[in-house]
Amino acid sequence: MKELPITFKNIFVFLMLVAMTYGFTWLYTNFSKTIKDEPAEETIEFKYSKKGLYLYPRFEVLVSNSERPSTVSKEQFESIHVGDKISGYMKNADTFVTEKDIQFEKALGIPILIALYLGVLTFGIGLLKSMKFIENNQTRKKSLENILKISIYTILTLYILLGMIFIALTVTNVFHKMNKWNQTEVEATVLGGDFNETRTNRGASYTTYELFLHYQDQEGEDHITKKAVTGTTYNKYDIEGNFPLIYRNSNVYDTFILTKSVNEIWPAFFNLYTFFIGFYLVSLFAMFKAWRKKNNKQANQEETWSTI
């Protein structure tokens, strides 16, 4: 990062960034300290696996006195039954959370915290570099530049790593979807549906669709899954109608839709998830192109100096 002049605008932006970092740190710390203040034991009323369009299956339960589902591990999901008691904590008066919910929210907060702190450090160094007591001292200036490089490389590493994890999970899901030899086709029954519409301030909207499906595996064991589908598929099947479903032989919860028309497939490639994946890949290409251009420029300069 180049030197940032000490202006009202830059100082204001820096203070806002500090305030955001402090606020999120307080929220994360307060969540970690208070989330287990109200231990609770609730009755399981409904349990099901949940499978999105791109990622791995997850497992949820609906319990008494809670308005939203809670997440459990695969091992816990297979050992519990409807009517059993499950231990957890009340997050609010009407929200029951499990240990897995807490772990997920903490894991989600850590990269955000790291990015905020590194952002504050990077912006602060940019301001310090423009100060005379730093600019006129080569030792201090070099130390700040080294810290800045470490900060930027850490941010880039975190960005690349998180993106690659999601891409790897998506590619793995596609691989399992295409592996016909490891699949079993079944007729599922549509138990119900759910959709969530998100609207922006400018009137644009984005809708996700899910169907509750009941199916039996080859051993005759019953399963219920909440399967993400496209809008075309969602509107195609009626309640209690038959639904063509595929599950992976090595993981009965890893389900896929047996699509029968192109109209059911193409909407899966045009949504927020694929947009962010596409943006991520384009940004990686742009960073690689800029890095290569910089290296070529340095090589040309070194070659020019060597011929003088």
C-alpha positions in Angstrom: 0.0 0.0 0.0 1.2 3.5 -0.9 1.5 6.3 1.6 -1.9 7.7 2.7 -2.0 11.5 3.3 -3.2 12.6 6.7 -6.5 14.0 5.6 -9.9 14.3 7.3 -11.3 11.7 5.0 -8.6 9.1 5.5 -8.6 9.6 9.3 -12.4 9.3 9.3 -12.3 6.0 7.3 -9.6 4.7 9.6 -11.6 5.5 12.8 -14.7 3.9 11.2 -12.7 0.8 10.5 -11.4 0.8 14.1 -14.9 1.2 15.4 -16.2 -1.7 13.2 -13.3 -3.9 14.4 -13.9 -3.0 18.1 -17.7 -3.6 17.7 -17.4 -7.0 16.0 -14.7 -8.0 18.6 -17.1 -7.1 21.4 -20.0 -9.0 19.8 -17.8 -12.1 19.3 -16.4 -12.0 22.8 -19.9 -11.4 24.3 -21.3 -14.2 22.3 -18.5 -16.6 23.4 -19.0 -15.6 27.1 -22.8 -15.6 27.3 -24.1 -18.2 24.8 -24.0 -20.9 27.4 -25.6 -18.9 30.2 -29.0 -20.7 29.7 -28.5 -24.5 29.5 -31.7 -26.2 28.2 -33.0 -29.6 27.3 -35.7 -29.8 24.7 -37.8 -32.5 23.0 -37.0 -33.3 19.4 -40.2 -32.9 17.3 -38.8 -33.4 13.8 -35.4 -34.3 12.3 -34.1 -34.3 8.7 -31.0 -34.1 6.6 -30.4 -30.9 4.6 -28.8 -30.9 1.2 -28.0 -27.8 -0.9 -27.3 -27.6 -4.6 -23.5 -27.4 -4.2 -22.3 -28.4 -0.8 -22.3 -31.4 1.5 -25.3 -32.7 3.5 -26.0 -31.3 7.0 -28.3 -32.4 9.7 -31.0 -30.4 11.6 -33.6 -31.0 14.2 -36.7 -29.0 15.3 -37.2 -28.9 19.0 -39.9 -27.7 21.3 -39.8 -24.0 22.4 -37.6 -23.0 19.4 -38.7 -21.3 16.2 -35.7 -22.2 14.1 -34.0 -25.6 13.5 -30.8 -26.5 15.3 -27.8 -28.3 13.7 -26.4 -31.6 14.9 -23.5 -33.8 13.8 -24.1 -36.9 11.6 -23.3 -39.2 14.5 -25.7 -37.4 16.8 -28.4 -37.4 14.1 -28.2 -41.1 13.7 -28.4 -41.8 17.4 -31.4 -39.6 18.3 -35.1 -40.1 17.5 -38.2 -37.9 17.5 -39.4 -37.6 21.1 -35.9 -37.8 22.6 -34.4 -35.1 24.7 -31.5 -33.1 23.4 -29.2 -30.8 25.4 -28.2 -27.3 24.3 -28.6 -23.6 25.2 -31.2 -20.9 24.7 -29.7 -18.1 22.6 -32.8 -16.0 22.9 -36.2 -16.7 24.4 -37.3 -18.6 21.3 -34.0 -19.9 19.8 -32.4 -23.2 20.9 -28.8 -23.8 19.8 -26.6 -26.9 20.0 -22.8 -27.2 20.4 -22.5 -27.5 16.7 -24.4 -24.3 16.1 -22.0 -22.5 18.5 -18.9 -24.0 16.8 -20.2 -22.9 13.4 -20.9 -19.3 14.5 -17.5 -19.0 16.1 -15.8 -20.5 13.1 -17.6 -18.0 10.9 -16.5 -15.1 13.0 -12.8 -15.9 13.1 -11.9 -15.1 9.5 -14.0 -11.9 9.7 -12.1 -10.8 12.8 -8.7 -11.6 11.1 -9.7 -9.6 8.0 -10.8 -6.6 10.1 -7.7 -6.5 12.3 -5.4 -6.9 9.2 -7.4 -4.2 7.5 -6.9 -1.8 10.4 -3.2 -2.6 10.5 -2.8 -2.1 6.7 -4.7 1.2 6.7 -2.9 2.4 9.8 0.5 1.6 8.3 -0.4 3.6 5.2 -1.2 6.6 7.4 2.0 6.2 9.4 4.2 6.0 6.3 3.2 9.6 5.4 4.4 11.0 8.7 7.8 12.7 8.7 9.3 10.8 11.7 8.7 7.6 9.7 9.4 8.9 6.3 12.8 10.4 7.3 13.9 7.2 9.2 14.8 4.3 6.9 14.9 1.8 9.7 11.3 2.6 10.8 10.1 2.9 7.2 11.6 -0.6 6.3 10.0 -2.1 9.4 6.6 -0.8 8.5 7.0 -2.0 5.0 7.8 -5.5 6.2 4.8 -5.5 8.5 2.6 -4.3 5.7 3.8 -7.1 3.4 3.1 -9.7 6.0 -0.4 -8.2 6.5 -1.2 -8.1 2.8 0.1 -11.6 2.2 -2.0 -12.9 5.2 -5.1 -11.3 3.8 -4.5 -12.7 0.3 -3.7 -16.2 1.8 -6.9 -16.1 3.8 -8.9 -15.0 0.7 -7.4 -17.6 -1.5 -7.7 -20.4 1.1 -11.4 -19.8 1.9 -12.3 -19.5 -1.8 -10.5 -22.7 -2.6 -12.2 -24.6 0.2 -15.7 -23.7 -1.3 -14.5 -24.5 -4.8 -13.2 -27.9 -3.6 -16.5 -28.7 -1.9 -18.4 -27.7 -5.0 -16.2 -29.7 -7.3 -16.6 -32.7 -5.0 -20.3 -32.4 -5.0 -20.3 -32.2 -8.9 -18.1 -35.3 -9.0 -20.5 -37.3 -6.8 -23.4 -36.0 -8.9 -21.8 -37.3 -12.1 -20.7 -40.7 -10.6 -23.6 -42.9 -11.7 -21.9 -46.1 -10.6 -22.2 -45.0 -6.9 -25.8 -43.9 -7.0 -29.2 -45.4 -6.3 -32.4 -44.0 -7.8 -35.5 -43.9 -5.7 -39.0 -42.4 -5.8 -39.4 -39.8 -3.1 -42.6 -38.3 -1.8 -43.0 -34.5 -1.6 -44.1 -33.7 2.0 -44.0 -29.9 1.6 -42.1 -27.0 0.3 -40.5 -23.8 1.5 -39.1 -20.7 -0.3 -37.3 -17.6 0.9 -37.5 -14.4 -1.0 -34.9 -11.7 -0.4 -35.5 -8.2 -1.7 -33.1 -5.3 -2.1 -33.7 -1.6 -1.5 -34.0 -1.1 -5.3 -36.7 -3.7 -5.7 -34.7 -6.6 -7.0 -35.4 -10.0 -5.5 -33.7 -13.3 -5.1 -35.6 -16.5 -4.1 -34.3 -19.9 -2.9 -36.5 -23.0 -3.0 -36.5 -26.2 -0.9 -38.6 -29.3 -0.8 -39.2 -31.7 2.1 -38.8 -35.2 0.7 -39.5 -38.7 2.1 -37.6 -41.7 0.7 -36.5 -45.2 1.5 -33.1 -46.6 1.0 -32.3 -50.1 -0.3 -32.6 -51.5 3.2 -36.1 -50.1 3.6 -35.1 -47.5 6.1 -37.0 -44.2 6.0 -35.3 -40.8 5.5 -36.5 -37.2 5.3 -34.4 -34.6 3.6 -34.8 -30.9 3.0 -33.5 -30.6 -0.6 -32.6 -27.3 -2.3 -34.1 -27.2 -5.8 -34.5 -24.7 -8.6 -37.7 -22.7 -9.0 -38.7 -24.8 -12.0 -38.4 -28.0 -10.1 -40.1 -26.5 -7.0 -43.2 -25.6 -9.1 -43.2 -28.9 -11.0 -44.1 -31.2 -8.2 -47.3 -31.3 -6.0 -47.6 -32.2 -2.4 -47.6 -36.0 -1.9 -46.6 -36.5 -5.5 -43.7 -38.7 -6.6 -40.3 -37.1 -6.9 -37.3 -38.7 -8.7 -34.3 -38.7 -6.4 -30.8 -40.1 -6.3 -28.7 -40.8 -3.2 -25.1 -41.8 -3.0 -24.5 -45.5 -2.1 -21.7 -44.6 0.3 -23.7 -41.8 1.9 -27.5 -42.1 1.9 -27.9 -38.5 3.0 -26.1 -37.1 0.0 -29.0 -36.7 -2.4 -29.3 -35.3 -5.9 -32.2 -34.5 -8.2 -32.9 -36.7 -11.1 -33.5 -33.9 -13.6 -35.5 -34.6 -16.7 -35.3 -31.3 -18.6 -32.8 -28.5 -19.3 -35.2 -26.0 -17.7 -34.6 -27.7 -14.3 -30.8 -27.5 -14.7 -29.9 -24.1 -16.0 -31.3 -22.0 -13.1 -28.8 -23.8 -10.8 -26.0 -22.0 -12.7 -27.4 -18.5 -12.2 -27.7 -17.6 -8.5 -25.8 -15.7 -5.8 -23.5 -18.7 -5.0 -22.3 -19.2 -8.6 -22.0 -15.4 -8.9 -19.7 -15.2 -6.0 -17.7 -18.2 -7.2 -17.4 -16.6 -10.6 -16.3 -13.2 -9.1 -13.8 -15.0 -6.9 -12.2 -16.8 -10.0 -12.1 -13.5 -12.0 -10.5 -11.7 -9.0 -7.8 -14.5 -8.8 -7.1 -14.2 -12.5 -6.8 -10.4 -12.2 -4.4 -10.7 -9.2 -2.3 -13.2 -11.1 -2.2 -11.0 -14.2 -1.2 -8.0 -12.1 1.5 -10.0 -10.3 2.9 -11.3 -13.6 2.9 -7.8 -15.1 4.8 -6.5 -12.1 7.4 -9.3 -12.3 7.9 -8.8 -16.0 8.3 -5.0 -15.4 10.9 -5.7 -12.7 12.7 -8.2 -15.0 12.8 -5.7 -17.8 14.2 -3.0 -15.5 16.9 -5.3 -14.2 17.8 -6.3 -17.8 18.0 -2.6 -18.7 20.3 -1.8 -15.8 22.5 -4.8 -16.5 23.2 -3.6 -20.1 24.1 -0.1 -19.0 
